[in-house]
Amino acid sequence: MAEFEVTIDSKLIQDLFLNDRGIEKLAEVVLNQVLESEMTEHLQAERYEHTDGRQGQRNGHYTRKMTSRVGTLDLRVPRDRDGSFSTAMPSGAKPRVSWRIAPPRSRRS
């Protein structure tokens, strides 16, 4: 199973506890970041990064709605120029999302 690092801003954390759609928004942010990470792995380059090992070019996004236990999520699915990218997430499926919160990693100075 792949491991992803997700960035969550403080407003989203507040919405998680104060807003009825907090978990839905959190799931949306996490899955969109996972999709971007999958594209980065597929192309072997970050956005705007120019490397010799780059395997293609990004070509925008398309939107999809995904129904989950926490609600309907608006996803921005990235696409690449040659159309070879496909996500590991099931299309049209109603996935079960489980959460595991890992402790923050210590950063080296």
N, C-alpha and C positions, 0 to 999 in steps of 0.2 A: 504494500500500500504506500502510495506517495505521501510525503510530508510537506505541508505548506505553512509558511509563516504569514499570518494575517494581521493587518493594521486596522485598529478600530479607534475612532475618535471619541472624545469624551461626551459629545452630544448624543452619540449613538448609545453609549452606556447609560446616560440619563433617560433616554427614550425607552430603553429596555425595562426600566422599573416604573416609569411614569406614564407611558403611552400604551394603549391597548394593542397597537401594532408593533411594539418594540421588538419582540422576538422575530416577527416577520421581516422587519427591516434589517435586523442583525443577520438573519439567514441570507437575505438578498445580497448584502455587502460581502459576506464571506464567500458565497458561491460565485459572485462576480470576480472576486480576487482570485479564486481557484481557477476560473476559466482563463484569466489573464496569465496566471502561472503556467497553466498547461500550454498556452500559446508560446510563452517564452521558452519553455522546455522543448517544444516542437521545432521552433526556429533556431534554438541554441544561441539566442541573443535577446537582450533586454530591448525595450522600446528605444528607438533612436541610437542604438549601439551599432557601430560599424566594426565587424570582426571578420577575420578570414574564414572562420568556421560557421558563419551564418548560413542557414539552410533555406532562406526565403525572405519574403517581405510581408509585413502586416498590410491588411487592406480593409480597415474599418471594422465595424460591428454590425450585427443585425439583432433585433430584439425578439425575445421569446418569453412567453408566460409559462411558468411552471407551477402546478398545483402541488402543494405539500400539506402536511399536517398543520403547519403554522399559518397557512394562507396561500394566496396566489403571489408568486414572486415574479418581478420583472427582471429578466436577465439580459445582459448585453453580451452576446456570444461573439467573440472575435473571429475574424476570418483572415486567411492569408491569400496572397495574390494568385497562387496556382491551385487553390481549392483543395489542398491535400490535408488540411487540418480537420480532425474530428475529435470532439471531446469525449472523455471517458464517462461523462454523465449520460444517463439514458434519456433519449429524446421521447417526449410524450408520456413518459412514465411518471408515476407518482412516488417519488423516492422517499425513503424513510431517512430523516436527518437525525443523527445522534450527535451529541455534543460532549466533548471532553476538553476541559480547560486545563491547559498545561501551565505550570508556573513560569514566570518570565525568566528568560535566559540571562545569565550574567554576561556582560560585554567586556571584552578585553580593552584595556586602554592603550 
